[in-house]
């Protein structure tokens, strides 16, 4: 058995399921992407969503605005999308210009169209174990664990990172009384003392801190399962750019029981889970 928890068979299954669901639907889902400025990574991500959406008969439209757009004008644009019944999901691409208030922007999005699941209503719903949107990166981690039939109940799970995008929602999901839940969860952050001692106790280690190649083999125990959420661009010895995770994959591969690669791991599944949220919005709120 390969040690690599690769995304390809997972996303193939998800996209096939979504495509089948939409064949039976009278309506087609519509995702609105708000893109401010010309950040290359944000542009690439938007184009990728448009491409993936087209394959399952989902309309993905990118609304581009200048990076000097006023807060009020942006909120007005979001309100128009909120009021448009044909729009099922709205996401705001990051990074945002420093003059914009991200919290106010998130609050402006209709919770029923908040497919990123960043609105306080959806965050609170997740904490209370309610049904609804789940942040796509956290959902991707759960999907990987489920697809590869990885036992979570009763296991020591250590999460590196406490962001509202990954760490916090993922901790809540893993604590749920469910098949991919009932874990004993420890969330670590930049103020955590004796970090290697904690990570060495992890049956499942999830890294989401945005620090390239941070986790080394001396930080994990034998036969640990490693989920690498990080995606970082670095320069190699030949000064060529490449993407790596928060985990030193080559260093940890031999010691780990199972490990996600970067790229080809969590990131690919994250995109699929976001589109799954849009289809969910169409079915539930249309």
WOCOR-V34816 format. One record per pair of residues at least 12 apart in sequence whose ideal C-beta (glycine too) atoms are under 6 Angstrom apart, sorted by the first residue. I is the first residue (numbers start at 0). J is the second residue. D is the distance in whole Angstrom. If there is no record, write none. Layout:
# WOCOR-V34816
i=I j=J d=D
i=I j=J d=D
This chain:
# WOCOR-V34816
i=2 j=257 d=6
i=2 j=258 d=6
i=3 j=260 d=5
i=4 j=143 d=6
i=4 j=147 d=6
i=4 j=257 d=5
i=4 j=259 d=5
i=5 j=263 d=6
i=6 j=263 d=6
i=6 j=264 d=6
i=6 j=267 d=4
i=6 j=268 d=5
i=9 j=146 d=5
i=9 j=268 d=5
i=10 j=267 d=6
i=10 j=268 d=6
i=10 j=271 d=5
i=13 j=271 d=4
i=14 j=55 d=6
i=17 j=55 d=5
i=17 j=278 d=5
i=18 j=55 d=5
i=21 j=55 d=6
i=21 j=56 d=5
i=26 j=285 d=6
i=27 j=56 d=6
i=28 j=57 d=5
i=28 j=87 d=5
i=28 j=277 d=5
i=28 j=278 d=6
i=28 j=281 d=4
i=29 j=58 d=5
i=29 j=85 d=5
i=29 j=86 d=5
i=29 j=87 d=5
i=30 j=59 d=5
i=30 j=88 d=4
i=30 j=277 d=5
i=31 j=60 d=6
i=31 j=80 d=5
i=31 j=86 d=5
i=31 j=89 d=5
i=32 j=45 d=5
i=32 j=61 d=5
i=32 j=90 d=6
i=33 j=62 d=5
i=33 j=91 d=5
i=34 j=61 d=5
i=34 j=63 d=5
i=34 j=92 d=5
i=35 j=64 d=5
i=35 j=66 d=6
i=36 j=66 d=3
i=41 j=92 d=4
i=45 j=61 d=5
i=66 j=96 d=5
i=70 j=99 d=6
i=70 j=100 d=6
i=74 j=107 d=5
i=77 j=107 d=5
i=81 j=109 d=4
i=87 j=277 d=6
i=87 j=280 d=4
i=87 j=281 d=5
i=88 j=112 d=6
i=88 j=114 d=4
i=88 j=277 d=4
i=88 j=280 d=5
i=89 j=108 d=5
i=89 j=112 d=5
i=90 j=115 d=5
i=91 j=104 d=6
i=105 j=117 d=5
i=105 j=118 d=6
i=111 j=284 d=5
i=114 j=132 d=6
i=114 j=276 d=4
i=114 j=277 d=5
i=114 j=280 d=6
i=116 j=132 d=4
i=116 j=133 d=6
i=116 j=134 d=5
i=125 j=168 d=6
i=125 j=171 d=6
i=126 j=171 d=5
i=128 j=175 d=6
i=132 j=276 d=5
i=134 j=164 d=6
i=134 j=168 d=5
i=135 j=269 d=5
i=135 j=272 d=4
i=135 j=273 d=4
i=136 j=165 d=5
i=136 j=269 d=5
i=137 j=165 d=6
i=137 j=168 d=4
i=137 j=169 d=4
i=137 j=172 d=6
i=138 j=272 d=4
i=139 j=265 d=5
i=139 j=268 d=4
i=139 j=269 d=4
i=139 j=272 d=5
i=140 j=169 d=6
i=140 j=226 d=6
i=141 j=172 d=6
i=141 j=179 d=5
i=142 j=268 d=6
i=144 j=179 d=5
i=145 j=179 d=5
i=151 j=179 d=5
i=151 j=182 d=5
i=152 j=181 d=4
i=154 j=182 d=5
i=154 j=202 d=4
i=154 j=203 d=6
i=155 j=183 d=5
i=155 j=200 d=6
i=155 j=201 d=6
i=155 j=202 d=5
i=156 j=173 d=6
i=156 j=182 d=4
i=156 j=184 d=5
i=156 j=203 d=5
i=157 j=185 d=5
i=157 j=197 d=6
i=157 j=198 d=6
i=157 j=201 d=4
i=157 j=204 d=5
i=158 j=170 d=6
i=158 j=186 d=5
i=158 j=205 d=5
i=159 j=187 d=5
i=159 j=206 d=5
i=159 j=208 d=5
i=160 j=207 d=4
i=160 j=208 d=4
i=161 j=186 d=5
i=161 j=188 d=5
i=165 j=207 d=4
i=165 j=228 d=6
i=166 j=186 d=6
i=166 j=207 d=6
i=170 j=184 d=5
i=170 j=186 d=5
i=195 j=218 d=5
i=198 j=218 d=5
i=199 j=220 d=5
i=201 j=223 d=6
i=203 j=224 d=5
i=204 j=219 d=6
i=204 j=223 d=6
i=204 j=225 d=5
i=205 j=226 d=4
i=206 j=227 d=5
i=206 j=229 d=6
i=206 j=245 d=4
i=206 j=246 d=5
i=207 j=228 d=4
i=208 j=245 d=5
i=209 j=229 d=6
i=210 j=245 d=6
i=211 j=231 d=4
i=211 j=233 d=5
i=211 j=243 d=5
i=212 j=243 d=6
i=212 j=247 d=4
i=213 j=245 d=5
i=214 j=246 d=4
i=215 j=247 d=5
i=215 j=250 d=5
i=216 j=250 d=5
i=216 j=251 d=5
i=216 j=254 d=5
i=221 j=254 d=6
i=222 j=256 d=4
i=223 j=255 d=6
i=224 j=256 d=6
i=224 j=257 d=5
i=225 j=246 d=6
i=225 j=255 d=5
i=225 j=258 d=4
i=226 j=259 d=5
i=227 j=244 d=4
i=227 j=245 d=6
i=227 j=246 d=4
i=227 j=259 d=5
i=227 j=261 d=5
i=228 j=265 d=5
i=229 j=244 d=4
i=229 j=245 d=3
i=230 j=242 d=6
i=230 j=266 d=5
i=231 j=243 d=6
i=242 j=262 d=5
i=243 j=261 d=6
i=244 j=261 d=3
